[in-house]
Amino acid sequence: MRAQQAVSLVTGPLSAEDKVASLETEIITVGRLAAWPNTITRHAGKFILILRNRGADPKSVFTIETVPAPSSAAQVSVPPVVRFDLTRAPSGLLGGAINPPVGQYQLKSATTGQVLCQLTVN
């Protein structure tokens, strides 16, 4: 079993370190029934992840969760790595700098449980 590692979402101003370093950005546009792109593969390291609301309920909450390893054992509940609460984003944009460890992740609707995007960090 892989140990859980914390990933923080920076929603305030970037630190001096982040301002000096150039950070890549991934933008996921969330619609009523789907998200674009639906798959992102990227290298390990800090990047900025932005959710753009284009038709999803403005009261939506989305989470990025670690994909549990396949096993024949009962499914284990995995806590979200990052939580995006669009009620806090009147402009429809919400994001921040994250630095997830290598692994597989899913962007899910916290309301419906629907997987909207697969994120692979190599």
FENFEN-V380077 format. One line per field, one symbol per residue. ss: DSSP state (~ for helix, > for strand, _ for the rest). psi: psi as a letter, one per 40 degrees, with the letter a starting at -180 (. if undefined). A space follows every 10 residues. Layout:
ss=???
psi=???
This chain:
ss=_________> _____~~~~~ ____>>>>>> ____>>__>> >>____>>>> >>>_______ >>>>>>____ _________> >>>>>~~~__ __>>>>>>__ __>>>>>>>_ ____>>>>>> >_
psi=hhihhihihh eaiiiddddd ihhihhhhhh adeiihiehh hiiiiiihhh hhhgeiheei hiihihhiih ieiihhhhii dihhheeegd eehhaihigi ihahihhihd deehhdhhhh h.
